[in-house]
Protein backbone atom coordinates (compact mmCIF):
# COMPACT_ATOMS: atom_id res chain seq x y z
CA UNK A 1 0.00 0.00 0.00
CA UNK A 2 1.26 3.46 -0.83
CA UNK A 3 1.29 5.95 2.04
CA UNK A 4 1.80 9.67 2.24
CA UNK A 5 3.66 10.79 5.37
CA UNK A 6 4.23 14.17 7.00
CA UNK A 7 5.40 15.39 10.34
CA UNK A 8 3.93 18.04 12.63
CA UNK A 9 5.33 19.79 15.69
CA UNK A 10 2.45 18.96 18.05
CA UNK A 11 3.28 15.48 19.26
CA UNK A 12 6.95 16.30 19.55
CA UNK A 13 6.23 19.25 21.83
CA UNK A 14 4.13 16.97 24.00
CA UNK A 15 6.95 14.42 24.08
CA UNK A 16 9.48 17.04 25.16
CA UNK A 17 7.31 17.89 28.16
CA UNK A 18 6.54 14.30 29.17
CA UNK A 19 7.31 12.71 32.49
CA UNK A 20 6.62 9.21 33.73
CA UNK A 21 6.43 5.85 32.02
CA UNK A 22 5.84 5.83 28.28
CA UNK A 23 4.81 3.32 25.64
CA UNK A 24 6.33 4.42 22.36
CA UNK A 25 5.82 2.55 19.13
CA UNK A 26 2.55 3.52 17.49
CA UNK A 27 3.04 5.37 14.23
CA UNK A 28 0.28 7.58 12.88
CA UNK A 29 0.79 8.22 9.18
CA UNK A 30 -0.62 11.58 8.20
CA UNK A 31 -0.98 13.82 5.17
CA UNK A 32 -0.71 17.59 5.29
CA UNK A 33 -3.85 19.46 4.34
CA UNK A 34 -2.64 22.83 3.15
CA UNK A 35 -4.17 25.63 1.06
CA UNK A 36 -5.32 27.36 4.24
CA UNK A 37 -8.11 29.87 3.89
CA UNK A 38 -10.04 27.96 1.24
CA UNK A 39 -13.72 28.70 0.76
CA UNK A 40 -16.50 26.34 1.79
CA UNK A 41 -18.54 24.57 -0.85
CA UNK A 42 -22.25 25.09 -1.48
CA UNK A 43 -23.16 22.98 1.57
CA UNK A 44 -21.26 25.36 3.85
CA UNK A 45 -18.57 22.81 4.78
CA UNK A 46 -14.88 22.60 4.05
CA UNK A 47 -13.47 26.04 4.85
CA UNK A 48 -10.37 25.79 7.08
CA UNK A 49 -8.17 28.79 7.88
CA UNK A 50 -5.07 26.84 8.96
CA UNK A 51 -2.85 23.97 7.85
CA UNK A 52 -3.21 20.66 9.66
CA UNK A 53 -2.40 16.97 9.34
CA UNK A 54 -4.97 14.19 9.14
CA UNK A 55 -4.61 10.44 9.37
CA UNK A 56 -3.88 8.82 6.03
CA UNK A 57 -6.22 6.01 7.06
CA UNK A 58 -8.69 5.11 9.78
CA UNK A 59 -7.24 4.02 13.13
CA UNK A 60 -6.54 0.29 12.95
CA UNK A 61 -7.05 -2.60 15.34
CA UNK A 62 -3.28 -2.84 15.85
CA UNK A 63 -3.07 0.81 16.89
CA UNK A 64 -6.09 0.61 19.16
CA UNK A 65 -4.92 -2.64 20.79
CA UNK A 66 -1.61 -0.94 21.68
CA UNK A 67 -3.65 1.84 23.28
CA UNK A 68 -5.69 -0.70 25.27
CA UNK A 69 -2.58 -2.52 26.45
CA UNK A 70 -1.13 0.81 27.62
CA UNK A 71 -4.13 2.10 29.60
CA UNK A 72 -6.78 -0.59 30.02
CA UNK A 73 -5.33 -3.24 32.34
CA UNK A 74 -8.24 -1.99 34.44
CA UNK A 75 -10.70 -0.69 31.86
CA UNK A 76 -12.27 2.04 34.00
CA UNK A 77 -14.15 3.80 31.20
CA UNK A 78 -15.01 0.88 28.93
CA UNK A 79 -12.60 1.49 26.07
CA UNK A 80 -13.03 -2.15 25.08
CA UNK A 81 -16.33 -3.51 23.77
CA UNK A 82 -16.64 -7.30 24.01
CA UNK A 83 -18.15 -7.32 20.51
CA UNK A 84 -14.64 -6.50 19.27
CA UNK A 85 -13.74 -10.07 20.14
CA UNK A 86 -16.96 -11.94 19.48
CA UNK A 87 -18.01 -10.71 16.02
CA UNK A 88 -16.43 -10.88 12.58
CA UNK A 89 -16.41 -7.07 12.37
CA UNK A 90 -14.31 -6.63 15.49
CA UNK A 91 -10.59 -7.38 15.57
CA UNK A 92 -9.42 -7.42 19.20
CA UNK A 93 -9.75 -10.03 21.95
CA UNK A 94 -9.27 -9.53 25.69
CA UNK A 95 -7.76 -11.94 28.20
CA UNK A 96 -7.30 -11.96 31.98
CA UNK A 97 -9.24 -10.22 34.70
CA UNK A 98 -9.73 -6.58 35.67
CA UNK A 99 -6.43 -5.20 36.83
CA UNK A 100 -4.44 -7.44 34.51
CA UNK A 101 -6.36 -7.36 31.21
CA UNK A 102 -4.33 -7.85 28.04
CA UNK A 103 -5.45 -7.34 24.45
CA UNK A 104 -4.55 -9.19 21.28
CA UNK A 105 -5.37 -8.44 17.64
CA UNK A 106 -7.12 -11.30 15.84
CA UNK A 107 -5.11 -12.95 13.08
CA UNK A 108 -5.50 -10.99 9.86
CA UNK A 109 -7.16 -7.99 11.54
CA UNK A 110 -4.13 -5.80 12.22
CA UNK A 111 -4.82 -3.39 9.35
CA UNK A 112 -8.60 -3.43 9.53
CA UNK A 113 -10.19 -0.33 11.07
CA UNK A 114 -11.10 -0.59 14.73
CA UNK A 115 -14.87 -0.73 15.21
CA UNK A 116 -17.28 -0.63 18.18
CA UNK A 117 -15.72 2.62 19.38
CA UNK A 118 -17.68 5.56 20.75
CA UNK A 119 -16.93 9.24 20.29
CA UNK A 120 -15.65 9.24 23.90
CA UNK A 121 -13.33 6.31 23.15
CA UNK A 122 -11.90 8.30 20.24
CA UNK A 123 -11.41 11.37 22.48
CA UNK A 124 -9.45 9.26 24.95
CA UNK A 125 -7.30 7.77 22.17
CA UNK A 126 -6.36 11.24 20.93
CA UNK A 127 -5.63 12.42 24.48
CA UNK A 128 -3.32 9.43 24.88
CA UNK A 129 -1.45 10.44 21.72
CA UNK A 130 -1.19 14.06 22.88
CA UNK A 131 0.10 12.90 26.28
CA UNK A 132 2.88 10.90 24.68
CA UNK A 133 1.40 7.38 24.71
CA UNK A 134 1.97 6.85 28.42
CA UNK A 135 1.30 3.56 30.18
CA UNK A 136 -0.91 3.64 33.25
CA UNK A 137 -4.42 3.97 34.61
CA UNK A 138 -7.09 5.91 32.73
CA UNK A 139 -6.49 9.28 34.39
CA UNK A 140 -5.50 12.86 33.59
CA UNK A 141 -1.96 11.82 32.60
CA UNK A 142 -3.12 9.33 29.97
CA UNK A 143 -6.70 9.55 28.68
CA UNK A 144 -8.84 11.96 30.70
CA UNK A 145 -7.07 15.20 29.91
CA UNK A 146 -5.44 16.55 26.77
CA UNK A 147 -7.26 18.57 24.15
CA UNK A 148 -10.42 16.92 25.48
CA UNK A 149 -11.16 17.01 29.21
CA UNK A 150 -13.53 14.33 30.49
CA UNK A 151 -15.13 14.36 33.92
CA UNK A 152 -16.49 10.82 33.77
CA UNK A 153 -17.19 8.13 31.18
CA UNK A 154 -19.51 10.25 29.04
CA UNK A 155 -19.09 13.86 30.19
CA UNK A 156 -16.88 16.21 28.19
CA UNK A 157 -16.00 19.41 30.04
CA UNK A 158 -13.61 20.86 27.46
CA UNK A 159 -13.37 20.58 23.68
CA UNK A 160 -10.43 21.87 21.65
CA UNK A 161 -10.31 25.07 19.65
CA UNK A 162 -8.95 23.52 16.48
CA UNK A 163 -7.57 26.81 15.12
CA UNK A 164 -5.29 27.46 18.11
CA UNK A 165 -4.64 24.07 19.72
CA UNK A 166 -1.53 21.89 19.53
CA UNK A 167 -1.99 18.13 19.72
CA UNK A 168 -4.14 15.29 18.48
CA UNK A 169 -7.88 15.51 17.90
CA UNK A 170 -10.80 13.91 16.16
CA UNK A 171 -11.14 15.97 12.96
CA UNK A 172 -13.87 18.57 13.07
CA UNK A 173 -16.34 18.48 10.23
CA UNK A 174 -14.64 21.12 8.12
CA UNK A 175 -11.24 19.44 8.50
CA UNK A 176 -12.65 16.03 7.60
CA UNK A 177 -14.65 17.43 4.66
CA UNK A 178 -11.76 19.42 3.21
CA UNK A 179 -9.38 16.46 3.41
CA UNK A 180 -11.92 14.31 1.59
CA UNK A 181 -13.39 16.51 -1.12
CA UNK A 182 -11.37 19.68 -1.67
CA UNK A 183 -9.11 19.98 -4.70
CA UNK A 184 -7.22 23.26 -5.14
CA UNK A 185 -6.53 22.58 -8.83
CA UNK A 186 -10.19 22.68 -9.85
CA UNK A 187 -11.85 25.70 -11.49
CA UNK A 188 -8.66 26.89 -13.11
CA UNK A 189 -6.72 26.77 -9.87
CA UNK A 190 -9.33 28.62 -7.83
CA UNK A 191 -10.17 25.40 -5.99
CA UNK A 192 -13.35 23.38 -5.67
CA UNK A 193 -14.92 20.19 -4.41
CA UNK A 194 -15.63 16.74 -5.77
CA UNK A 195 -18.65 14.73 -4.65
CA UNK A 196 -16.51 11.72 -3.69
CA UNK A 197 -13.03 11.65 -2.12
CA UNK A 198 -10.99 10.72 -5.18
CA UNK A 199 -9.80 12.24 -8.42
CA UNK A 200 -12.64 13.19 -10.72
CA UNK A 201 -15.30 12.41 -8.11
CA UNK A 202 -16.98 9.66 -10.18
CA UNK A 203 -19.59 7.41 -8.54
CA UNK A 204 -17.99 4.57 -6.52
CA UNK A 205 -17.01 1.16 -7.79
CA UNK A 206 -16.27 -2.10 -5.99
CA UNK A 207 -13.17 -2.60 -8.16
CA UNK A 208 -10.18 -2.55 -5.85
CA UNK A 209 -7.71 -1.01 -8.30
CA UNK A 210 -10.11 1.65 -9.58
CA UNK A 211 -9.53 5.33 -8.85
CA UNK A 212 -13.10 5.36 -7.48
CA UNK A 213 -12.94 2.09 -5.55
CA UNK A 214 -14.60 1.77 -2.15
CA UNK A 215 -15.99 -0.76 0.32
CA UNK A 216 -19.77 -0.31 0.34
CA UNK A 217 -22.96 -2.36 0.07
CA UNK A 218 -22.70 -5.14 -2.49
CA UNK A 219 -18.96 -5.54 -1.99
CA UNK A 220 -17.08 -7.85 0.35
CA UNK A 221 -19.66 -7.54 3.13
CA UNK A 222 -17.04 -7.02 5.84
CA UNK A 223 -14.50 -4.45 6.98
CA UNK A 224 -11.40 -4.41 4.81
CA UNK A 225 -7.79 -3.45 5.43
CA UNK A 226 -7.30 0.30 5.41
CA UNK A 227 -5.88 1.51 2.12
CA UNK A 228 -7.06 -1.57 0.20
CA UNK A 229 -8.35 0.67 -2.61
CA UNK A 230 -4.85 1.72 -3.48
CA UNK A 231 -5.70 4.16 -6.28
CA UNK A 232 -8.71 5.79 -4.63
CA UNK A 233 -7.19 8.69 -2.73
CA UNK A 234 -8.30 12.22 -2.10
CA UNK A 235 -6.29 15.10 -3.51
CA UNK A 236 -4.30 15.25 -0.27
CA UNK A 237 -3.68 11.49 -0.16
CA UNK A 238 -6.19 10.05 2.31
CA UNK A 239 -7.76 6.61 1.90
CA UNK A 240 -11.22 5.28 2.77
CA UNK A 241 -13.03 8.53 3.42
CA UNK A 242 -15.78 6.82 1.47
CA UNK A 243 -16.97 3.47 2.76
CA UNK A 244 -15.50 0.84 5.06
CA UNK A 245 -16.70 2.49 8.31
CA UNK A 246 -18.42 5.73 9.25
CA UNK A 247 -15.98 8.08 10.96
CA UNK A 248 -16.59 10.27 14.00
CA UNK A 249 -16.26 14.02 13.53
CA UNK A 250 -15.68 16.51 16.34
CA UNK A 251 -18.90 18.32 15.52
CA UNK A 252 -22.32 18.44 17.14
CA UNK A 253 -25.12 17.54 14.73
CA UNK A 254 -28.12 18.42 16.90
CA UNK A 255 -28.85 18.24 20.62
CA UNK A 256 -26.00 16.03 21.82
CA UNK A 257 -25.68 14.03 18.60
CA UNK A 258 -22.30 13.85 16.90
CA UNK A 259 -21.54 13.88 13.20
CA UNK A 260 -20.44 10.74 11.35
CA UNK A 261 -19.07 11.11 7.83
CA UNK A 262 -18.24 8.96 4.82
CA UNK A 263 -20.64 6.00 4.76
CA UNK A 264 -19.77 2.38 5.45
CA UNK A 265 -19.70 -1.16 4.10
CA UNK A 266 -23.44 -1.37 4.77
CA UNK A 267 -24.47 1.72 2.78
CA UNK A 268 -25.17 2.21 -0.90
CA UNK A 269 -22.87 4.23 -3.10
CA UNK A 270 -24.84 7.46 -2.80
CA UNK A 271 -24.38 7.43 0.98
CA UNK A 272 -20.63 7.71 0.44
CA UNK A 273 -20.92 11.11 -1.25
CA UNK A 274 -20.31 14.59 0.11
CA UNK A 275 -23.97 15.38 -0.45
CA UNK A 276 -25.36 12.37 1.43
CA UNK A 277 -22.58 10.89 3.54
CA UNK A 278 -23.49 12.62 6.82
CA UNK A 279 -25.11 10.95 9.78
CA UNK A 280 -26.28 11.97 13.27
CA UNK A 281 -25.44 9.54 16.04
CA UNK A 282 -25.30 9.55 19.82
CA UNK A 283 -21.69 9.97 21.01
CA UNK A 284 -21.89 6.87 23.20
CA UNK A 285 -22.88 4.65 20.25
CA UNK A 286 -20.60 1.71 19.43
CA UNK A 287 -21.33 -0.28 16.30
CA UNK A 288 -19.69 -2.54 13.73
CA UNK A 289 -19.90 0.21 11.11
CA UNK A 290 -18.31 3.02 13.18
CA UNK A 291 -14.61 3.86 13.43
CA UNK A 292 -12.50 7.03 13.35
CA UNK A 293 -9.35 8.71 12.11
CA UNK A 294 -7.30 11.33 13.92
CA UNK A 295 -5.85 14.72 13.06
CA UNK A 296 -2.83 16.64 14.34
CA UNK A 297 -3.06 20.35 14.98
CA UNK A 298 0.19 22.29 14.83
CA UNK A 299 -0.69 25.91 15.56
CA UNK A 300 2.52 27.70 16.63
CA UNK A 301 2.34 28.96 20.25
CA UNK A 302 3.53 32.35 21.47
CA UNK A 303 7.35 32.61 21.33
CA UNK A 304 7.51 33.79 24.94
CA UNK A 305 5.99 30.52 26.07
CA UNK A 306 7.83 28.05 23.85
CA UNK A 307 10.97 29.77 22.63
CA UNK A 308 13.44 27.50 24.36
CA UNK A 309 11.57 24.33 23.41
CA UNK A 310 11.07 25.39 19.82
CA UNK A 311 14.77 25.50 18.96
CA UNK A 312 15.22 21.86 19.94
CA UNK A 313 11.91 20.95 18.37
CA UNK A 314 12.82 22.36 14.97
CA UNK A 315 16.18 20.58 15.01
CA UNK A 316 14.52 17.23 15.64
CA UNK A 317 11.67 18.15 13.30
CA UNK A 318 14.13 18.55 10.43
CA UNK A 319 15.52 15.09 11.01
CA UNK A 320 12.00 13.59 11.16
CA UNK A 321 10.95 15.30 7.93
CA UNK A 322 13.93 13.82 6.13
CA UNK A 323 12.91 10.41 7.40
CA UNK A 324 9.33 11.09 6.22
CA UNK A 325 7.56 9.22 9.03
CA UNK A 326 6.30 10.07 12.47
CA UNK A 327 6.81 7.71 15.39
CA UNK A 328 5.44 8.84 18.71
Secondary structure, 3 states (H helix, E strand, C coil): CCCCCCCCCHHHHHHHCCCCCECCCCECCEEEECCCCCCCCCCCCCCCCCCEEEECCCCEHHHHHHHHHHHCCCCCCCCCCCHHHHCCCCCEEEECCCCCCEEEECCCCCCEECCCCCHHHHHHHHHHHHCCCECCCCCCCCCCCCCCEEEECCEEEECCCCCCCEEEEECCHHHHHHHHHEECCHHHHCCEECCCCCHHHCCCECCCCCCCECECCCCCCCCCECCCCCCCECCCCCECCCECCEEEEEEECCCCEEEEECCCCCCCHHHHCCCCCEEEEECCCCCCCEECCEEEEECCCCHHHHHHHHHHHHHHHHHHHHHCCCEC
